[in-house]
Amino acid sequence: MSLFGTATTFGAGGTGVFGATTTDSHNPMKDVEVTSPPDDSISCLAFSPPTMAGNFLIGGSWANDVRCWEVQDNGQTVPKAQQMHTGPVLDVCWSDDGSKVFTASCDKTAKMWDLNSNQAMQIAQHDGPIKSIHWIKAPNYSCIMTGSWDKTLKFWDTRSPNPMLSLTMTERCYCADVVYPMAVLATAERGLIVYQLENQPSEFRRIDSPLKHQHRCVAIFKDKQNKPTGFALGSIEGRVAIHYINPPNPAKDNFTFKCHRSNGTNTATPQDIYAVNAISFHPVHGTLATVGSDGRFSFWDKDARTKLKTSEQLDQPITACCFNSNGNIFAYASSYDWSKGHEYYNPQKKNYIFLRNAAEELKPRNKKW
Amino acid sequence: MAEGGDAEWELSKENIQPLKRGRAAAALQQALCQRQDGPGSAVQQQKQAFESELRIYNGEDPLDVWDRYVKWTEQTFPQGGKESNLATLLERAVTLFTEEEKYHNDARYVDLWIKFAEICPEPLEIYRYMQAQRIGGSQASFYIAWSAEYERQGNSRKADNIYQEGFNNFAEPRDKLLQFHKALQARVSRQVMTNMGDEDSDQESNEPERISLVDLKHRGKKKAIVPVNRVRAVLGHNSRGLPSQAAPAQGGSKNSRFMIFDENNGPPAETSAPKLETWAAPPPVRAKENEQKPEKWCDVKMPQRSRFGHKIVAPPVTKPTFQPFVEESDEPPTMTPCKINSAVNTVLSARKPCQEETPLKRLQDHRRLQQPQEMEGGKMQEKRMYCNELLFSGATEFCFEELRAERYRQKMAEETEGRAQTSQSSSEH
């Protein structure tokens, strides 16, 4: 498109012209676009568990909806179904058999969406918006864990209107992750609580935050035996901490690294620091992906402590990311994350979910596979 | 219900911090009754509402929200304490508008500064800082508060000077300043009349003195140590305790058969009556302590004396016939044998060289950060590309989603209101 074309039609905001001229920045990595993405910022993404045949992607958004797409082997996406909340959706998760999806919302409720019948019913209630939701599958029980801004963590049997367990925290839940038998919760005021889930959920340990700034995202990683052994914690100030629960040598094993910052080597101009919006671990290689407010995603090898790849900059922040069950697909969502407040919000801006082939790029370099 | 409420307030009287402007009875009643409620109570909701209003407000007068929030906090948390977050709140409010010239002589802003100074460990420094920044220069309340602080520390002359400065700067309202100045003068003259010894107050004003049977001076909740420094100037204008220092001795001799021991008067009594004698010879060696040469004391025996003065010969030490059992390893350790791997020992670490961060220092740092050209150090500069001021406004932090959710909530509320209005108007037609 010519420069004149954009100048004259800019005010109209037509998707055709605008989209065409900005193709390079909205999808600089030339990844596959998911069809009919949500109309507002995408808050969370989740791929179906390995027990399910095929790949299904769930995405929740600030437009109050939860959408389900089927991702076919050729990369094509087919929208399958949609459910609504009465408030923005903040988190989603799958049951282990893939038959149900659980959604947490600002409307203070959590819902269970049965994909077979396409029916959704409320299964949890909090006094504040629910920020995190996770499915816990233990040998002797299974339940839903919800963390809310009302400073409680609740565990729900999906059949009862009352929680089977409610734990109070000192602060609001900002992010959480669960890999049985471990759950980790990061709260406001830089709180970090680790829960153990065997027999019955209970608080295991409170950890002094390895980071100096507000917690934003957390993801548990596993050891060689496929047991959870630590977590990666991301903050609003462009930094991720790798923290082991019981390391042989804490001073050496635990570390933090900088990410999502601009011109790291150029000292003449100030370094721009962006928030780390999400962290996801590769299910096979154990490497991790971080996405940030700067509109980039990066792949890291925490064991070699090296960066594997950083993407080009998108024209919007990346708000969510996830891997599919076998680690071949990396999904990331491009939309506004509110990191600059209300003034920088443009409701007309289109949101995207992209799919990227992750089979090669996330392999640790030094190992021969 | 009212009676029950009265009892409640009677029971927890000691938990109520005095407030200069007084407390609303209703608010007090409510605050004390709600102690039992957990989170999610009306107080929490109200607080949340203020927190979000701070962030969402985009009108002409952002100070208004802060002002209301602070006043509400004072009324709602009568016992003060950490949960009220008043200190954080005041500090944030005061810091936020240091660049806003239009507020510098706003009565509300100056009031916030004074409240902030009052909870600081060194209020005078804050007042001096305010003066240097030209905050409150034309507000009578500023000079009154500053002067009161000097007076509290026993420096009446400085206190008076502050009023003079207030007059020189044409502080408003002038009547109020005059009135307080008169009151100060009256107090000072009364002090002089009651033989308070104003002349020594200047030199001694900074030295803490111990006074028995007087109220302890309130030094703000920042210094929550057991107050051992009982400042003498407490007597100044709040003479509910003993009227003056000199009084106990006189009173004791007059109307009671026993002396009340006053440690403050002890030492001077000795020196007050020196015997003037000429030194004919070097003074006789009196029994001195510490005369002995340092030596091992473990086998020295103190020569014991009987009541009548003659020596008692200590019975010879008989060695026990048995051998006391001594464990092989039981040697007196020269140092603690505990060897902790310093890498693992994260529980106890040496305290970092103490860099006491006073509120004033934070303020100055904040100012420095405002002017980036001074930041040109060797250190790499960083620039936050997110709305830090929104996240950390008020007394609690917010995350991006909370900010956004507040916006959403507000929008929804407006929409439902709008819908209600339109439906109302349509039904009227």
Interface residues (C-beta under 8 A of the other chain):
Chain A: S43 W62 G87 P88 L90 C106 D127 P129 K131 W149 D150 K151 R172 Y174 A188 E189 Q214 R216 I236 E237 N249 P250 A251 K252 R261 S262 T267 P270 Q271 D272 I273 Y274 A275 S293 D294 D337 W338 S339 K340 G341 H342
Chain B: P39 G40 I56 A343 V344 T346 M380 Q381 E382 K383 R384 M385 Y386 C387 L390 L391 T396 E397 C399 F400 E401 E402 L403 R404 A405 R407 Y408 R409
